[in-house]
Amino acid sequence: MNRPKYVASCSGGKDSVATLLLAAQHKDPLDEAVFSEVMFDQDTSGEVPEHRDFIYDRLKPFCEKELGIKFTILHADKTYDDVFHHVITRGPHKGEVRGFAWAGMCAVNRDCKIPPVRKYNAALSPDTVSYVGIAEDEPKRLARLDGVTKVSLLAKYGMTEADAYKLCQDYGLLSPIYGHCRRNGCWFCPNASDEELLHMITKHPELFDRLIEWEKEDNIFHRRLTRRETPSEVKARLLSKSQMGFSSPRSKHEMEV
């Protein structure tokens, strides 16, 4: 009788990478790691550039050469460009361009992140086992797993989020995003913290300024990047704040994750 296929969902964050390492350490079966990459447009990744490079240049080669498992990168048909420039077809704003994603109800997750994962999962055998990166100290999230087809190796081996962070650090597989934030997300995420936004403004201004260009287009319904501010307002506030001594509290993030 053939054994089921074992697949790990992998965002490149500490918990999912630690899952890959635990599988290798304890010789748990693992056939493939799967990463869904959101795209800003057809040519530009929606991942923070340092994290995107970590996935392609470090994690993918490590999985394929060191762990001997396939590393699959999925993409949706739609990009953030498509989501932003969608023309509203009904209601009081019919005919207007949708604009930036709303905080708390992300159309990017719905249209760009989830569809390729669903399509991939639909092609899998029903007995496929999925490893999900949820730590032992996340009881509410763990309660959603059935422990049979959806399994947490972190919980199985008693690993907390802090343990996962250290394990990745020990193997040199901690994404550089943890130098300025606590979690991974798109670089244009409406829920991004000031630290994440300032990182893009100062380290990747050519990308952030593309959001400002979009903000200035005609017939845009939602021009705010965050709940309260447009991209240009975010940039002005954070640059002013940084000149007064504001910076990303790296040590705080390292203690908390």
Secondary structure, DSSP 8 states (H G I E B T S, - for coil): -----EEEE--SSHHHHHHHHHHHHHT----EEEEE--BSSSSSBSB-HHHHHIIIIIIHHIIIIII--EEEEE--S--HHHHHT-B--SSTTTTSEEES-BTTB-HHIIIIIHHHHHHHHHTS-TT-EEE----TT-HHHHTT--SSSEE-HHHHTT--HHHHHHHHHHTT---GGGGT-SS--BTT-TT--HHHHHHHHHH-HHHHHHHHHHHTSTTEEE--SSSS--HHHHHHHHHHHHHTT----HHHHHHH-
